[in-house]
Amino acid sequence: MKIALVHDYFTQMGGAERVAEALFQMLPRATVFTTVVEQSKLPAGLRGANIRTSWMQNLPAVDRLYRHYVPLYPLAVASLDLTGYGLVVSSSSGFAKGVSIDPRGIHICYCHTPMRWAWRFDDYAAREHFTFSQKVVLPYLVNRLRAWDLRASRQPDQFVVNSHEIAERVWKAYKRHAVVIPPPIDVKRFSIGPEQDDYYLVLTRLVAYKRIDLAIEACLRLKRRLKIIGDGPDRERLAGMAGHGVEFLGRVSDRVVESYVSRCRALLFPGEEDFGMVPLEVNSAGRPVVAFQAGGAIETIIDGLNGLFFRHPTAQSLAAAMEELEHRSWNPQAIRRHAEGFGPDVFKERMLKLLSGFVRIPADQLRMPRKAGSIPEEAAVA
């Protein structure tokens, strides 16, 4: 049986790309299809894969302008030829779910979220600085994308999502039920450090919806040190807000990330994320998290065990939670054990169990852990 993995695009490195990497590690003989690949952003585990791209790969400056080509992605996905593939697993927060497959094939979509531009455009518009012409054109484009996305949502035989929060969004947008399987967390990457420093940490892409401004304001209010790892289009605005004690480190090596994570007082996670893999990664180093009580964080953070919530999207609410964290004691070993429940082996076992309910996958097409962990009796269904 021929197996295909389909991913929207490999133009940045984030949680969706890590899921695609884990799926390929589980199905190492699969052919990988995508619209565009920027080689420097390709996960290490996919660099030996047989990757087939669309005609978009040849567009001018696509590595920099891929966001500007949004209207072309549905056409690019439609051009991917999956004839003869018996199992198609798509990893999609936008377009991959709309791929056409062989009539005899099975399509399982791991949906990171319904397309944000189509279904949560107002959230973006409230924080982005659009020009007048963009404000005129974008609503028309968004309506077209939403209509396409709704049609594309009929393609998969089964949706899989990372949290109950996203399952609810899938039902609201598409009227499709989804199985919940949390994404894989690389808990082996981090370890509990021998010492702790006094700084807070932000580890993310610098974009407006991440609400890093709240972290900066809260740390300035409390006169706490803050180190920000990551880069993105919102950096200039955020740097203009920053004062003494706030340090932008930009993009750094994995080894540097691991060092800062192991020594931080806590991670600040002020935005609403679909799931949020970074908090669990930081938990695997035994460090707690202060997170906004919304989105996927609700399902991964147990208040008082591996972190605390702040309940209002304000710097004042975040600062109060930080002060509460500082007055509590934390058990690094217990925090790490919690993170280990989301490890990659658990993810692969749950995915295999789901896939096996639709098709029989030959043993020579699988690469699974030697020692199987515990799998819940049944995956949660929204």
Residue pairs with C-beta under 8 A, 6 or more apart in sequence:
1 86
1 87
1 359
1 361
1 362
1 365
2 31
2 84
2 85
2 86
2 87
3 27
3 29
3 30
3 31
3 85
3 86
3 87
3 88
3 89
3 361
3 365
4 30
4 31
4 32
4 33
4 82
4 85
4 87
4 88
4 89
4 101
5 20
5 23
5 24
5 27
5 30
5 31
5 32
5 33
5 88
5 89
5 90
5 91
6 32
6 33
6 34
6 77
6 80
6 82
6 88
6 89
6 90
6 91
6 92
6 96
6 99
7 16
7 17
7 20
7 32
7 33
7 34
7 90
7 91
7 92
7 96
8 16
8 34
8 35
8 73
8 91
8 92
8 93
8 94
8 95
8 96
9 34
9 35
9 36
9 37
9 66
9 73
10 17
10 20
10 34
10 36
10 37
10 38
10 41
10 42
10 43
10 46
11 36
11 37
11 38
11 41
11 63
11 66
12 41
12 205
13 41
13 43
14 205
15 112
15 162
15 183
15 275
15 277
16 91
16 93
16 112
17 41
17 43
18 43
18 183
18 184
18 186
18 277
19 91
19 110
19 112
19 162
19 183
19 184
20 32
20 43
20 46
20 91
21 43
21 44
21 45
21 46
22 45
22 183
22 184
22 344
22 347
22 348
23 30
23 89
23 91
23 110
23 351
24 30
24 32
24 45
24 46
24 49
25 45
25 344
25 348
25 367
26 348
26 351
26 352
26 366
26 367
26 368
27 89
27 361
27 365
27 366
27 367
28 365
28 367
29 364
29 365
30 49
30 89
30 365
31 49
31 50
31 52
31 85
32 46
32 49
32 50
32 51
32 52
33 51
33 52
33 53
33 80
33 82
33 99
34 51
34 52
34 53
34 54
34 96
35 53
35 54
35 56
35 57
35 73
35 76
35 77
35 95
36 53
36 54
36 56
36 57
36 62
36 63
36 66
36 76
37 51
37 53
37 57
38 63
42 51
52 80
54 76
54 77
54 79
54 80
55 76
55 79
56 62
56 69
56 72
56 73
56 76
59 65
59 69
59 72
62 69
70 117
70 141
70 145
71 141
71 144
71 145
73 94
73 95
74 95
74 98
74 145
74 148
74 152
76 95
77 95
77 96
77 98
77 99
78 98
78 99
78 100
80 99
80 100
82 88
82 99
82 100
82 101
82 102
82 105
83 102
84 102
85 101
85 102
85 105
86 102
86 104
86 105
86 106
86 359
87 105
87 106
87 108
87 355
87 358
87 359
87 361
88 99
88 101
88 105
88 106
88 107
88 108
89 107
89 108
89 109
89 110
89 355
90 96
90 97
90 99
90 107
90 108
90 109
90 110
90 156
91 110
91 112
92 109
92 110
92 111
92 112
93 111
93 112
93 113
93 115
93 116
93 274
94 115
94 117
94 149
95 115
95 152
96 109
97 109
97 111
97 152
97 153
97 155
97 156
98 148
98 149
98 151
98 152
98 155
99 107
99 155
100 155
101 107
101 155
106 157
106 358
106 359
107 155
107 156
107 157
107 158
108 156
108 157
108 158
108 160
108 354
108 355
108 358
109 155
109 156
109 158
109 159
109 160
110 160
110 161
110 162
110 181
111 159
111 160
111 161
111 166
111 170
111 178
112 161
112 162
112 166
112 274
112 275
113 166
113 169
113 274
114 149
114 153
114 166
114 169
114 170
114 173
114 174
115 145
115 146
115 149
116 123
116 124
117 124
117 142
117 145
118 142
118 145
118 146
118 149
119 146
119 149
119 169
119 173
121 138
121 139
121 142
123 209
124 209
125 135
125 138
127 208
127 209
128 208
130 138
149 173
150 173
150 174
153 173
153 174
153 176
156 176
157 358
158 179
158 354
158 358
159 170
159 174
159 176
159 177
159 178
159 179
160 178
160 179
160 180
160 181
160 351
160 354
161 167
161 170
161 178
161 179
161 180
161 181
161 382
162 180
162 181
162 182
162 183
162 274
162 275
162 296
163 180
163 182
163 274
163 275
163 295
163 296
163 299
164 180
164 299
164 380
164 382
165 274
165 275
165 295
165 296
165 298
165 299
166 178
166 274
166 275
166 296
167 177
167 178
167 180
167 381
167 382
168 382
170 176
170 177
170 178
170 382
171 177
171 178
171 382
177 381
177 382
178 381
178 382
179 354
179 379
179 380
179 381
180 379
180 380
180 381
180 382
181 347
181 350
181 351
181 354
181 379
182 275
182 299
182 300
182 342
182 347
183 275
183 277
183 342
183 347
184 342
184 343
184 344
184 346
184 347
184 348
185 277
185 280
185 281
185 284
185 339
185 342
185 343
185 344
186 281
186 284
186 344
187 280
187 281
187 284
187 336
187 339
187 340
187 342
187 343
188 343
189 254
189 258
189 281
189 284
190 258
190 261
190 262
190 281
190 282
190 284
190 285
191 258
191 262
191 284
191 285
192 262
192 285
192 286
192 332
192 333
192 336
193 262
193 263
193 285
193 286
195 263
196 263
196 264
196 265
197 263
197 264
197 265
198 224
198 225
198 265
199 224
199 225
199 226
199 227
199 263
199 264
199 265
200 215
200 219
200 224
200 225
200 226
200 227
200 264
200 265
200 266
200 267
200 268
200 290
200 322
201 226
201 227
201 228
201 229
201 260
201 261
201 264
201 265
201 266
201 267
201 268
201 282
202 212
202 215
202 226
202 227
202 228
202 229
202 230
202 267
202 268
203 229
203 230
203 257
203 260
203 261
203 267
203 278
203 282
204 210
204 212
204 229
204 230
204 271
204 278
205 230
205 231
205 232
206 212
206 228
206 230
206 231
206 232
206 233
206 234
206 235
206 238
207 232
207 233
207 234
208 234
208 237
209 271
209 272
210 234
210 270
210 271
211 270
211 271
211 272
211 292
211 313
212 228
212 234
212 238
212 270
212 271
213 237
213 238
213 241
213 315
214 270
214 313
214 314
214 315
214 318
215 226
215 228
215 268
215 270
215 318
216 226
216 238
216 241
216 242
216 246
217 241
217 315
217 318
218 224
218 268
218 270
218 315
218 316
218 318
218 319
218 322
219 225
219 226
219 245
219 246
219 268
220 242
220 243
220 245
220 246
221 315
221 316
221 319
222 319
222 322
222 323
223 245
224 245
224 322
225 245
225 246
225 247
226 245
226 246
226 247
226 268
227 247
227 249
227 260
227 264
228 238
228 246
228 247
228 248
228 249
229 249
229 250
229 251
229 252
229 256
229 257
229 260
230 250
230 251
231 250
231 251
235 248
238 248
239 248
242 248
249 256
249 260
252 260
258 285
261 267
261 281
261 282
261 285
261 287
262 285
262 286
262 287
264 282
264 287
265 287
265 325
265 326
266 287
266 288
266 289
266 290
266 307
266 322
266 325
267 278
267 279
267 282
267 287
267 288
267 289
267 290
267 307
268 289
268 290
268 318
268 322
269 276
269 278
269 279
269 289
269 290
269 291
269 292
269 297
270 291
270 292
270 310
270 313
270 318
271 292
272 292
272 294
272 295
272 297
273 295
273 296
273 297
274 295
274 296
275 295
275 296
275 299
275 300
276 291
276 295
276 296
276 297
276 300
279 289
279 291
279 297
279 300
279 301
279 306
279 307
280 300
280 339
280 342
281 339
282 289
283 289
283 306
283 307
283 335
283 336
283 338
283 339
284 336
284 339
284 340
285 332
285 336
286 330
286 332
286 333
286 335
286 336
287 332
287 335
288 306
288 307
288 308
288 325
288 330
288 335
289 297
289 301
289 306
289 307
289 308
290 307
290 308
290 309
290 310
290 318
290 321
290 322
290 325
291 297
291 301
291 307
291 308
291 309
291 310
292 309
292 310
292 313
292 318
293 309
293 310
293 311
297 309
300 342
301 307
301 308
301 309
302 338
303 309
304 328
305 334
305 335
305 338
306 334
306 335
306 338
306 339
307 325
308 321
308 324
308 325
308 328
309 321
310 317
310 318
310 320
310 321
311 317
343 373
345 369
345 372
345 373
346 373
346 374
346 375
348 368
348 369
349 368
349 369
349 372
349 373
349 375
350 375
350 376
350 379
352 361
352 366
352 368
353 375
353 379
354 379
355 361
